[in-house]
Amino acid sequence: MSVLVGVDTGRRSESVLALAAQLANSLQTDLVVAAVVASAWPPSRASVDHEWREHHHAAADLVLDHAASVFGGQVKARYLVHEASSARRGLLELAEQEAPDALVLGSSAQGETGRIALGAVSEALLHASPVPVAIAPVGYRADLDSRIVRLTAGYGGTEAAEDLVLGAATVAARAGGALRIASFAVRPEAETGILSGAGGRAEDPVLIEWVEQIRRHASAIIDEVEELDPRPRVDDAVIGVGGSWAAAIDDIGWGEGELLVVGSSSLNPIARVFLGSHGVKIVRNSPVPALVVPRAAAWG
């Protein structure tokens, strides 16, 4: 198995390389760095076509050379150039060929620093990838020899979400990190820090009932995690509530070396990533790298 990172031939980003190295270290697996270049269509022997292809391959070589220079002697990786009709298609083809533990992508350059910004390629892959997709926030930094210290599994109360938590627990144990279960509620009128263990108005009966139900379910899942061998250290389940998705996600607190794990929509019947509207909002507002796992995929 491996970690596959797609690098953009149009820009050089150290954030995506830092996350890729961190995941490869954590999963104790190989790292593959790939640049996708557009294939000529229709094929032609004309000199202009030859020059066009040379230009794109030269750009790919430059971005791969940059990745190698960033990694230096600290990170071993395999580098490749792949031709395809589009970056999205090329990365999907590579995901099928390489069958990696995760496909790692960077955020859009226009995003807010410290948050994940989806571009056209990453958003498309979040609806089509056969393997988990990890995305680094804008400006993400991590030491090249670092590991993920805690996985926070997003839990929405469904059976699929329970499977996601157990998969995240297995990966956390493999990485030598901790596991945390988190749920989020957006209440426009919410006041954080009032409800015990969560934000929100204490007199809101609907919110209180939801919090109690999530806690009961999370407690049962933690009991299952405790029976795993090996098992990770388990932090308590947390619930973030805020007047926006960003506020609700920030409400639970985050530190360095954390990874948010989100499951794809239960509406998708096949083992592909298909991120629903809530999932997209959680990913977009995450202050830490996010990993989106296809429903029913053999992950963990």
VMD Tcl script that draws the C-alpha trace (Angstrom):
set ca {
  {0.00 0.00 0.00}
  {1.04 3.61 -0.29}
  {0.10 7.25 0.08}
  {-0.43 8.95 -3.29}
  {-0.03 12.72 -3.47}
  {-1.11 14.70 -6.51}
  {0.97 17.82 -7.16}
  {-0.23 20.72 -9.29}
  {2.07 21.43 -12.24}
  {1.00 25.07 -12.09}
  {2.10 25.82 -8.53}
  {4.46 24.61 -5.85}
  {2.86 23.84 -2.50}
  {4.74 22.58 0.53}
  {1.50 22.11 2.49}
  {0.35 19.09 0.48}
  {3.84 17.56 0.68}
  {3.93 18.03 4.46}
  {0.60 16.24 4.90}
  {1.61 13.44 2.53}
  {4.83 12.81 4.44}
  {2.98 12.92 7.75}
  {0.43 10.35 6.57}
  {3.09 8.07 5.08}
  {5.00 8.19 8.37}
  {1.86 7.48 10.35}
  {0.73 4.58 8.18}
  {4.29 3.30 7.79}
  {3.85 3.00 4.06}
  {5.42 4.15 0.79}
  {4.92 7.60 -0.70}
  {4.17 8.21 -4.38}
  {4.31 11.75 -5.79}
  {2.44 12.18 -9.07}
  {2.06 15.00 -11.58}
  {-0.70 14.70 -14.18}
  {-0.15 16.28 -17.58}
  {-2.70 16.71 -20.34}
  {-2.46 14.20 -23.16}
  {-2.65 15.51 -26.70}
  {-5.99 15.02 -28.44}
  {-6.32 14.17 -31.19}
  {-2.86 12.57 -31.51}
  {-0.68 14.38 -33.99}
  {2.84 14.26 -35.32}
  {2.87 18.00 -35.89}
  {5.79 19.86 -34.35}
  {3.42 22.15 -32.43}
  {1.93 19.10 -30.71}
  {5.41 17.83 -29.86}
  {6.36 21.20 -28.36}
  {3.09 21.34 -26.43}
  {3.74 17.97 -24.85}
  {7.36 18.85 -24.07}
  {6.23 22.04 -22.33}
  {3.79 20.18 -20.07}
  {6.26 17.42 -19.25}
  {8.90 20.03 -18.40}
  {6.45 21.70 -16.00}
  {5.76 18.32 -14.40}
  {9.46 17.61 -14.02}
  {9.96 20.97 -12.32}
  {7.22 20.42 -9.74}
  {8.48 16.89 -9.03}
  {12.03 18.23 -8.64}
  {10.64 20.76 -6.17}
  {8.96 17.98 -4.19}
  {12.21 16.01 -4.11}
  {14.09 19.08 -2.88}
  {11.52 19.68 -0.12}
  {11.79 16.08 1.05}
  {15.58 16.05 0.71}
  {17.01 12.98 2.37}
  {14.28 12.84 5.02}
  {11.47 11.31 2.98}
  {11.78 8.50 0.44}
  {9.33 8.71 -2.42}
  {8.64 7.45 -5.91}
  {7.98 10.12 -8.53}
  {5.93 9.72 -11.68}
  {4.33 11.67 -14.53}
  {0.96 10.47 -15.80}
  {-0.78 11.58 -18.99}
  {-4.56 11.94 -18.99}
  {-7.31 14.02 -20.52}
  {-7.64 16.01 -17.28}
  {-6.11 16.24 -13.81}
  {-9.26 14.71 -12.32}
  {-9.22 11.80 -14.74}
  {-5.50 11.24 -14.28}
  {-5.73 11.12 -10.49}
  {-8.67 8.73 -10.67}
  {-6.67 6.47 -12.99}
  {-3.70 6.57 -10.63}
  {-5.94 5.84 -7.64}
  {-7.20 2.74 -9.43}
  {-3.70 1.65 -10.48}
  {-1.83 2.36 -7.24}
  {-4.67 1.43 -4.82}
  {-3.22 3.73 -2.14}
  {-4.29 4.03 1.48}
  {-5.10 7.65 0.68}
  {-4.96 10.21 -2.11}
  {-3.56 13.50 -0.79}
  {-4.46 16.87 -2.32}
  {-3.77 20.49 -1.49}
  {-6.22 23.33 -0.99}
  {-7.00 25.98 -3.57}
  {-4.52 28.87 -3.48}
  {-7.38 31.36 -3.05}
  {-8.57 29.92 0.25}
  {-8.41 31.33 3.77}
  {-5.22 30.47 5.61}
  {-5.80 27.72 8.15}
  {-8.94 26.35 6.47}
  {-9.52 23.88 3.68}
  {-10.38 25.42 0.31}
  {-11.75 23.06 -2.33}
  {-10.81 23.64 -5.94}
  {-12.42 22.18 -9.05}
  {-10.23 19.05 -9.00}
  {-10.46 18.32 -5.26}
  {-14.21 18.90 -5.17}
  {-14.68 16.56 -8.14}
  {-12.56 13.87 -6.48}
  {-14.59 14.17 -3.28}
  {-17.49 12.88 -5.36}
  {-15.74 10.17 -7.32}
  {-12.60 8.77 -5.68}
  {-12.45 5.03 -4.96}
  {-9.97 5.64 -2.13}
  {-9.94 8.00 0.88}
  {-9.07 11.60 -0.01}
  {-6.99 13.74 2.36}
  {-6.83 17.51 1.94}
  {-4.42 19.93 3.61}
  {-5.60 23.35 4.81}
  {-4.14 26.46 3.19}
  {-0.68 27.12 4.64}
  {-0.50 23.78 6.47}
  {2.86 23.06 8.08}
  {4.25 19.91 9.70}
  {7.72 18.50 10.25}
  {8.61 15.94 7.61}
  {9.31 13.31 10.26}
  {6.11 13.97 12.21}
  {3.09 11.70 12.59}
  {-0.62 12.14 13.16}
  {-1.09 12.23 16.94}
  {-4.88 12.09 17.04}
  {-7.69 11.17 14.66}
  {-11.03 12.86 15.25}
  {-13.82 10.83 13.66}
  {-16.92 12.77 12.69}
  {-19.96 10.89 13.98}
  {-23.49 11.58 12.77}
  {-25.35 8.79 14.54}
  {-25.70 6.39 11.60}
  {-24.51 2.81 11.16}
  {-22.13 3.94 8.42}
  {-20.69 6.54 10.79}
  {-20.14 3.81 13.40}
  {-18.12 1.82 10.85}
  {-16.11 4.95 10.11}
  {-15.22 5.39 13.79}
  {-14.08 1.79 14.09}
  {-11.98 2.17 10.94}
  {-10.46 5.37 12.31}
  {-9.70 3.56 15.56}
  {-7.76 0.88 13.70}
  {-5.75 3.51 11.81}
  {-5.11 5.47 15.01}
  {-3.74 2.31 16.63}
  {-1.59 1.64 13.55}
  {-0.23 5.18 13.71}
  {0.34 5.09 17.47}
  {-2.09 7.98 17.94}
  {-5.29 8.67 19.85}
  {-8.93 8.55 18.75}
  {-11.61 11.13 19.44}
  {-15.27 11.02 18.40}
  {-16.87 14.33 17.46}
  {-20.34 15.49 16.44}
  {-21.35 18.98 15.33}
  {-24.57 20.98 15.51}
  {-25.13 24.38 13.92}
  {-27.61 26.55 15.79}
  {-27.76 30.17 14.55}
  {-28.76 31.37 18.02}
  {-26.23 29.19 19.86}
  {-24.21 30.47 22.78}
  {-21.17 28.30 23.32}
  {-20.04 26.99 26.67}
  {-23.44 26.85 28.42}
  {-24.62 23.30 27.85}
  {-22.47 20.81 29.73}
  {-19.99 19.27 27.33}
  {-21.29 21.22 24.33}
  {-22.21 24.71 23.25}
  {-25.79 25.88 22.83}
  {-28.69 27.20 24.87}
  {-29.29 25.09 27.98}
  {-33.06 25.50 27.63}
  {-33.15 24.07 24.09}
  {-34.86 20.66 24.63}
  {-34.23 19.46 21.06}
  {-30.51 20.13 21.35}
  {-30.31 18.53 24.79}
  {-32.06 15.38 23.59}
  {-29.80 15.17 20.52}
  {-26.67 15.59 22.64}
  {-27.76 12.86 25.05}
  {-28.56 10.49 22.18}
  {-25.18 11.10 20.50}
  {-23.38 10.56 23.81}
  {-25.14 7.25 24.40}
  {-24.27 6.02 20.92}
  {-20.68 7.27 21.18}
  {-20.26 5.52 24.52}
  {-21.35 2.22 22.97}
  {-18.87 2.67 20.12}
  {-16.07 3.43 22.56}
  {-16.84 0.12 24.28}
  {-16.32 -1.61 20.91}
  {-13.07 0.29 20.33}
  {-11.78 -0.85 23.71}
  {-12.09 -4.46 22.52}
  {-9.85 -3.92 19.48}
  {-6.37 -5.40 19.43}
  {-4.33 -3.34 19.00}
  {-6.44 -0.44 20.19}
  {-5.67 3.28 20.31}
  {-5.86 5.56 23.31}
  {-9.41 6.89 23.32}
  {-10.20 10.48 24.20}
  {-13.73 11.31 25.27}
  {-16.47 11.99 22.74}
  {-17.05 15.71 22.16}
  {-19.86 17.76 20.68}
  {-19.30 21.11 19.04}
  {-22.14 23.59 18.77}
  {-21.99 27.03 17.24}
  {-23.78 29.62 15.18}
  {-21.90 28.47 12.06}
  {-20.07 25.38 10.88}
  {-16.74 27.05 11.57}
  {-17.80 27.94 15.11}
  {-19.20 24.47 15.80}
  {-16.01 22.78 14.56}
  {-13.75 25.18 16.46}
  {-15.85 24.58 19.60}
  {-14.20 21.21 20.30}
  {-10.62 22.52 20.19}
  {-7.75 21.36 17.99}
  {-4.00 20.94 18.32}
  {-1.02 20.14 16.13}
  {-0.83 16.75 14.45}
  {-4.59 16.21 14.27}
  {-6.60 14.70 11.43}
  {-10.36 15.00 10.96}
  {-11.93 11.87 9.46}
  {-15.28 12.22 7.71}
  {-17.40 9.55 6.02}
  {-19.04 10.03 2.65}
  {-22.78 10.26 2.20}
  {-24.93 7.22 2.97}
  {-26.84 8.06 -0.22}
  {-23.99 6.66 -2.25}
  {-24.51 2.90 -2.72}
  {-21.02 2.10 -3.96}
  {-17.59 2.31 -2.39}
  {-16.79 5.75 -3.74}
  {-16.44 9.07 -2.01}
  {-19.65 11.07 -2.33}
  {-19.67 13.92 0.11}
  {-23.08 15.23 1.11}
  {-23.84 18.88 1.89}
  {-23.04 18.60 5.62}
  {-19.82 16.74 4.89}
  {-18.68 19.42 2.44}
  {-19.36 22.13 5.02}
  {-17.41 20.26 7.69}
  {-14.45 19.74 5.37}
  {-14.45 23.36 4.14}
  {-14.40 24.67 7.71}
  {-11.84 22.25 9.14}
  {-8.78 23.92 10.72}
  {-6.82 20.65 10.39}
  {-6.28 18.21 7.51}
  {-9.40 16.25 6.65}
  {-9.66 12.69 5.36}
  {-12.86 11.71 3.57}
  {-13.49 7.96 3.44}
  {-15.72 6.23 0.85}
  {-18.76 4.52 2.31}
  {-18.32 0.75 2.61}
  {-14.67 0.96 1.58}
  {-12.25 -1.45 3.25}
  {-10.46 1.22 5.23}
  {-8.63 0.81 8.48}
}
mol new
graphics top color blue
foreach p $ca { graphics top sphere $p radius 0.5 }
foreach p [lrange $ca 0 end-1] q [lrange $ca 1 end] { graphics top cylinder $p $q radius 0.2 }
display resetview
